[in-house]
Amino acid sequence: MRLIKLVVSFLGLLSALSVSAETSHELLKNLKARIQKLPGKEGRLIKSFTDHSQSYIYDQALAIIAFSQAGDKNSARSLLQGLQSLQLKDGSLYFSYYMDGKSPYPTEGDKRFAGAIAWVALSAAHYQKQFKSKEFVNFNYKVLSHLKREMKPIEVQGKKSLALRFAPKDVASAGFSYSNTAALEHNLDAYSAFKHFRELNPKARFDSEIEHLRGFILSMWDKNYSHFWSGATISDGRINKSELYLDNQTWSLLALDESDLKGIKPTKALELNCETFLVKNHEGITGFMDSKPTRRPASSQFVWSEGTLGQVLAMKKMNFHCDDYKTEAFISWVEKMKKHDGGIAYSTSTPNKDFTTSSSVAGTAWLYFAQKGINPFQI
């Protein structure tokens, strides 16, 4: 009887692995179908959403990492070539581009967001590692050199460091100063990008930048509350304690090394997310929303696929469960967010204009990462 149970269990595992492999293949197929030729330039762009006519460089980076991890060199290379064709003289890139390579920026504001640019650098490092290729090393060095120039002196609670500012110039409609804000999320992105580029290219002189970014990141950990805050004002080092964000906890745990995690309480950060951002059965989906004010409820509740899957990967890394919910359950719920084209919806419905129910590169790529156990912050 015991032998029969073992055989049945083994066959069930094989079936689950087969389904997972098939689903992962479909996700990559969806990403590949979104790629379009960049007119008049070398390379290609990927369409971020089915209801938007733009390619966000963050989504380009996610797709490059997914294709690189899957061994699809041609697709990853074509997207890096597209980004290289669009790179500005100072090494930077605009936040997004239309599919013809033109951009709504700087006409609509000089939006060169540091975090998205850092993801481009991180994706190029993934490509270099996976394919043992030096083709985009110079491109990546220029990107990182731009980010290096964007690091500004900051003193947080008596600790001095350099931190990466949100963007070079302010935009009136933003409601806060891009040039005077250091976002934890952006500094995490840059920390991983600099660190892995240096590991792959030992002669690169970015050791100081890596240590400064690490210092700023750890300064955002609040020992009293056992979680990370979202960032600080560069001019006076004042920490933003008016909002809590899901990604500040999960991306920190994914980006930091084990030695740094031992100095904090990472499971407490994940507990905060479970207590604060868990949304149960919204349109049949249970997962996590993105943020909320510190002292009042969120204006709306919905499930965000990308953020939910970041939580899944952080939970896997820390061997943590959210109450009775295991990581596999959240993956299954996000899989139910699949749209007719095979891509994953960015979120369930919400009045928040930053989110859409449209099929998205971000939801699709992060589901691939979660299914395969890929931490995009590590190479």
KAGIJO-V581666 format. One record per backbone hydrogen bond with DSSP energy under -1.0 kcal/mol. CO is the residue of the C=O (numbers start at 1). NH is the residue of the N-H. E is the energy in kcal/mol with one decimal. If there is no record, write none. Layout:
CO NH E
CO NH E
This chain:
1 5 -2.2
2 6 -2.1
3 7 -2.3
4 8 -2.6
5 9 -2.6
6 10 -2.4
7 11 -2.6
8 12 -2.2
9 13 -2.0
10 14 -2.4
11 15 -2.3
12 16 -2.3
13 17 -2.6
14 18 -2.3
15 19 -2.3
16 20 -2.5
17 21 -2.5
18 22 -2.2
19 23 -2.7
20 24 -2.6
21 25 -2.1
22 26 -2.0
23 27 -2.0
24 28 -2.1
25 29 -2.2
26 30 -2.1
27 31 -2.2
28 32 -2.5
29 33 -1.8
32 35 -1.2
34 47 -1.6
36 45 -2.5
38 41 -1.8
43 38 -2.0
45 36 -3.2
48 361 -2.1
53 99 -1.0
54 48 -2.1
55 97 -1.9
56 60 -2.1
57 61 -2.2
58 62 -2.3
59 63 -2.4
60 64 -2.3
61 65 -2.4
62 66 -2.5
63 67 -2.9
64 68 -2.5
65 69 -2.7
66 70 -1.7
67 72 -2.6
68 71 -1.1
71 73 -1.4
72 76 -1.9
73 77 -3.0
74 78 -2.1
75 79 -1.6
76 80 -2.0
77 81 -2.5
78 44 -2.5
78 82 -1.6
79 83 -2.1
80 84 -2.5
81 85 -2.1
82 86 -1.1
88 91 -2.2
92 88 -2.8
95 57 -1.9
97 55 -3.5
98 101 -2.3
102 98 -3.8
104 108 -2.3
106 109 -2.1
109 111 -2.3
110 112 -1.3
111 95 -2.4
113 117 -1.9
114 118 -2.4
115 119 -1.8
116 120 -1.4
117 121 -1.7
118 122 -2.4
119 123 -2.5
120 124 -2.1
121 125 -1.7
122 126 -2.0
123 127 -2.3
124 128 -2.4
125 129 -2.5
126 130 -2.9
127 131 -2.3
134 137 -1.6
136 140 -2.5
137 141 -2.7
138 142 -2.0
139 143 -1.8
140 144 -2.7
141 145 -2.3
142 146 -1.9
143 147 -2.0
144 148 -2.6
145 149 -1.8
146 150 -1.0
148 151 -1.3
150 165 -1.9
152 163 -2.6
154 161 -2.5
156 159 -1.9
159 156 -2.5
161 154 -2.6
163 152 -3.1
166 114 -2.6
171 174 -2.2
178 181 -1.2
180 234 -2.3
181 166 -2.6
182 232 -2.1
183 187 -2.0
184 188 -2.3
185 189 -2.0
186 190 -2.3
187 191 -2.3
188 192 -2.1
189 193 -2.1
190 194 -3.1
191 195 -2.4
192 196 -2.4
193 197 -1.8
194 198 -2.4
195 199 -1.9
196 200 -1.9
197 201 -2.1
201 204 -2.7
204 206 -1.4
206 210 -2.3
207 211 -2.0
208 212 -2.4
209 213 -2.6
210 214 -2.3
211 215 -2.3
212 216 -2.3
213 217 -2.6
214 218 -2.4
215 219 -1.3
217 220 -1.3
218 221 -1.3
220 229 -2.5
222 226 -2.3
227 222 -3.0
230 184 -2.8
231 240 -2.5
232 182 -2.8
233 237 -2.2
238 233 -2.3
242 294 -2.6
244 292 -1.9
246 249 -1.2
246 250 -1.6
247 251 -2.4
249 253 -1.7
250 254 -1.9
251 255 -2.1
252 256 -2.4
257 261 -1.9
258 262 -1.7
261 264 -1.3
265 268 -1.1
265 269 -1.1
266 270 -1.8
267 271 -2.2
268 272 -2.1
269 273 -1.6
270 274 -2.1
271 275 -2.5
272 276 -2.5
273 277 -2.6
277 289 -2.1
279 287 -2.2
282 285 -1.2
285 282 -3.1
287 279 -3.4
288 304 -2.8
290 246 -2.9
292 244 -2.5
303 348 -2.0
304 308 -2.4
305 309 -2.1
306 310 -1.7
307 311 -2.1
308 312 -1.9
309 313 -2.2
310 314 -2.1
311 315 -2.7
312 316 -2.4
313 317 -2.2
314 318 -2.0
315 320 -2.6
321 323 -1.0
322 325 -2.7
325 322 -1.9
326 330 -1.2
327 331 -2.1
328 332 -2.2
329 333 -2.1
330 334 -2.4
331 335 -2.2
334 337 -2.0
335 338 -1.1
337 345 -2.2
339 342 -2.0
343 339 -3.3
344 360 -2.3
346 305 -1.7
352 355 -1.8
356 347 -1.1
358 346 -1.9
359 50 -1.5
360 364 -1.5
361 365 -3.2
362 366 -2.6
363 367 -1.7
364 368 -1.8
365 369 -2.4
366 370 -2.5
367 371 -2.6
368 372 -2.1
369 374 -2.7
375 378 -1.9
